[in-house]
Amino acid sequence: MSTNTLGVSTGELGRLANELRSSGEVVAGHVAKLDDNLFGAEHAGAKYSAQGKDIRAGLEALRKRIEDWSIATGATADVIGAGAVEYSTVDKERSKQMDDQ
């Protein structure tokens, strides 16, 4: 029989959620930088407008992926944070139930 136990560190889960949220916010800030600095046909020169359009399309696709990643990171942080609260709540309830016996 093993004496090892499985446990959840709610403090560590909360810290992870906060770090993920901060990371997502930093990445979201770069979306605005991309918006402010999109390269396009007007920047490429008269003979290179097609290439300028292609570069802009690539930057817009990159912007969308970065924005999606940032949103997903925030949602993941929310779920982990809620999980940490739930673990803590359940643990307190179970402890109280055992004390009441």
Secondary structure, DSSP 8 states (H G I E B T S, - for coil): ---------HHHHHHHHHHHHHHHHHHHHHHHHHHHT---HHHH-GGGHHHHHHHHHHHHHHHHHHHHHHHHHHHHHHHHHHHHHHHHHHHHHHHHHHHH-
